């Protein structure tokens, strides 16, 4: 189990970090790890992103990454203009409403 989820300390992960992540990214991931909520097989962040649009994400080192796991953005992509406009419109009219 030390190679999966929130305890992933495998040699493969250590090699990935050493080979592919900048010092800035490592610092951000270390900061994130300080606050990470450990859950069963919940994976800590592997990289830090600067932007996302459509099916593509861009990391801090300006590398494009195709998002195969977008958690509900598969159908429309990241930052879809119609979705962003709808969110802004809702936030301007009623950002929060208590249930009571």
Secondary structure, DSSP 4 states (H G I P E B T S, - for coil): -TTSGGG---HHHHHHHHHH--HHHHHHHHHHHHH----TTPPPP-S-EEEEEBTEEEETT--EEE-S--SS-TTT-BT-HHHHHHHHHHHHH-S-----
